[in-house]
Amino acid sequence: MMSRKMKKRLTNWFLNLLTAALGLTWATVIIWGFVVSFRPENEPLGRGDVWFGHTLTFANYLKAWSLAPFGIYYRNTIVIVGMILLVQLVTITLAGFAFAHYKFWGKKWIFFFLLLQLMIPAAALLVPNFSTIRQLGLFDTVFAVALPYFGSAFGTFLMRQAFLEVPSDLVDAGIIDGCSWWQLLRHIYLPPAIPTLVAFALSSVTWHWNEFLWPLVVTLTNRSRPLTIGLVRFTQLGEIGARWPLLAAATITVIAPLFLAFLIFQRQFIQSFLHSGLK
């Protein structure tokens, strides 16, 4: 009979093989887009000929940058993502601290209704959010794109759970020593919650970098449009369909910063999610 050690080794080999196959399947789309972006535009894609062309060229990238102001799109996207992240880190930290540390009337119900927001589809909020933006006179601005995301129910939940893991004896010791609320937050609650903050920051940056529907509704000109909205124009260039090499080059231009950041800092990314308990 097969030994227990051999069974474990075969199981590990099978799981590794399955993981590699799933990873390759997921990566095929990105690899295809990267390869096609270097394909000459005058070589149409056909059955059995959807990968490399006869030559490799950077012309698609140069043309993409000439057709769209990617410099402005990058600036807008970085400003939007950075603004949202900075405000969210403050709001979710303070909200999580309030729900974890203080006892007040109706806390459970308030937290319940806060989490209830996670079940509301984003599309259902487009009309009221758009109406609010128009009344505030913020239409077609970078601030209008970022404003609805300054609070995060998901982030508040994460920080509350992280703060609840802090030993109560440590908190009591800080109170006895005369720590104010912000000293408790700064020196006792925040240090063990840093991995959770990092994990949430990664999720927030990725989500809002790729956000499409809300910026499409609330922006009108290039002065406030992010990368994802600028990418739309490349789907409208061809009379009979998308020009795939050019569209692939524009897409790679949009996703390249996040992709490179993950390749460089993948160990830190994975460790932050593992330590935070975020799956």
N, C-alpha and C positions, 0 to 999 in steps of 0.2 A: 504493500500500500504506500501511497505517497506520503512523505513525512509532512509534519505540520509546518516546518520551516520552508519546505519547497512550495506548499500551497500558498503561504504568505508571499513568497517571492513571485509566484505566477500571478497572484492577485495584484500585486504592485505593478508588475509589468503590464498587465491588462489595463489597469486604471491609467497608467502613464500613456499607453498607446491610445486609449480612448480620449484622454485629455488632449494629446497632440493632434488627433484627428479633428476634434471639435475646434481647436485653436486654428488649425490650417483652414478649415471650412470658413470660420469667421474672417480670417485674414485674406481669403481669396479675393473678396470684393475690393479691399484696399490695395492689394497687390495689382489687381487688374486695372484699377483706376490709375495707379502710379505708372504702370507700363504704357497704358494707352495715352497718357498725357505727353509722352515723348514720341508718339506716332505722328507722321506727317498728316496734316489735315486733309490733303487731297487724296488720301488713300481711304476709301470708305470701308466701314466694317461690314464683313459678310460672314456667312455661315462657314465655319472652319478657319476663319481668319479674323479673330477678335483680339489677338495679342500684339506681338511685335510687328512693326511695319518693315519695309525694306531698309529704312534708315532711322536713326534716332535724331531728334531735333528739340531744341529749346524754344522753337518759334511759338508754340502754343502758349507758353508762359509769358513770353514777351507780348504777344497779342492780347492775352487776357488782361495784363496790366495796362495796356493801351486802351482797351475798351471800357474798363471800369476803374474808378479812382480808389484802388485798394488801399492806398495810404490813408485816405480819409476813413474808409471802412474800418481799418485796423485801429485807428485812433479812437473812433466812436465805440468800437467793441471793447477795447481795453478800458476806456473811461466808464462805460456802462457796467462791465463786470467788476471792475475795481470799486466803483461807488456802491454797488449792491453788496459786495462782500464786506466792505468796511462797516456799513450801517448794520448789516445782519449780524456781524460778530458782536456788536454792542447790544443790539436788541435781544438776540437769543440768549446771550450771557446773562443780562439783567433779568429777563423773563424766567429763564431756567432757575436762577438763584432765588427769585421770589417764590416760585412754586415749590422749591426744594427746602428752603430755609424757614420761611414764614408760615404761620398759621393764621388764616383769616376766614371770615364768613364767606361761604360760597366758593371756596377754592376748587373743590372737586368739580363743581358744575362749570366754572369758568374754564378749567382745564379741559373738560369734556367738550365744550363748544369750540375751544381752540383746536382740538384735534379733529373736530367735525369738518373743519375746513379742508382737511386732506381728502375728504370724500367728494368734494365739489369739483366737477370738471372745470379746467381753466377756461374752456370755451364759454361756459355759462356766465362767466364774469366779464366777458369782453365788453358787452353793452354798458353796464353800469360803470366800469372802469373808464371806458372811452368817454362817457358823458361827464364824468368827474374831471378828466383831463381837459376836455374842451371848456368846461366852466372855469377851470383854473387858468386858462390861457396858455397851457403848456404843450399844445399839439405841435408835432413835428420838432420836438426837442429831445436831446439825449436824456434829460432829467425825466421826461414823460415815460421813456422806456424803462427806466430803473425804478421809478416811484412805487409801483404796486408790489415790488418784491422786497421792500425794506424790512418787512416782518416775515418770519418763517415759522409756521406751526411745526414743521418737521425738525427744524433746528432747535426750537424751544423744547420739544420732546427729548431730543438727544441730550441737551445740556441738563435738563432736569434729571434724567436718568443717571448721567455722569455725576452730578452733584449729590444724588442720593447715595452713591457708593462711598462718599467720604465718611470716615468713622465719626460717629456722633461724639465720642470722647474727645477727639481732636477739636471739634467745633466748640464743645463746652469749655475746653482749656483756653481757647482763644477768647471766648466771652468773659471768662474769669479774669484773664489778663487785661481786659479792658479794650479789646479790639472793636473798632466801629464796624459797620456793615461792609464798607468798602475794603477795610483791612481784612476782614474775614474772607471776602470774595477774592481779594488779590493774593493773599498768602496761604489760605487753607483750601478754598474750593477750586481755584483755577489751576494750580500746578498739576494735580492728577487728571485734570480734564483736558489738558493740551492735546493729546491724541484725538479726542473727540472733536475738538475745534478744527484740527487739521483735516480730519476726515470730512467734516461738513464743508470746509472751505473747498476741498477738491470737488465735492459733489456740486457745490454752488457754482464754481467757476465753469465746470464742464456743462452744466445745465444751461446757464445763461449765455455762454459762448455759442451754444447751438440753438438758442431760442429763436423761433421764427414767427409764430402766429401773431403774438402781441406787437412786436416791432413792425410787422407788416401793416397792422391796423392803425398804429399811432404815428407812423412816420410817412413823409411825403417826398422829401428831397434827400439828396446825398449828404447834406450837412448833418443829418442825424441818423442815417441808416447804418446798421451794423453789417458785418460780413455776410451773414446768412441772407439778408434781403438783397444785398448787392449781387449775390449769386444767381438770383432769379433771372436777371437779364440774359444770362447765358443759355437759358432754356428757350429763349424766344428769338434766337438769331437765325435759325434755319427755317426755310419755308416749308419743308416737308418733315421736320423733326429736329431734334437736338443735334448739334455738332459735337459728337462725343469726345474727340481728342481735346477740343477747346474747353468743353465743360469739365472734363477730367482734370485739366490743368488748373482751372479756377477752383474746383473742389479741393484739390490737394493744397492750393494756396490758403484756403480757409482753414483746413484741419491741421495743417503742418505744425503750428505752434503747440497745440495740445498734444499731438502725436510725439513730437520731439521731447516735450517736457516729460511725458510718461516714460519714454525710452531712457532718458537720463536719470530720472528720479524714481524709477519703478520700485526699487527696494523701499524707499521712504514712503511711497504711496501705499504699498501693501502693508507695511508695518503699522501705519497710522490707522488703517481700517481694522486690522487685527486687534490692536490695543483698544480701539474704541468700542469693539463689539458690533460694529456696523457691518451687515452682510449685504 
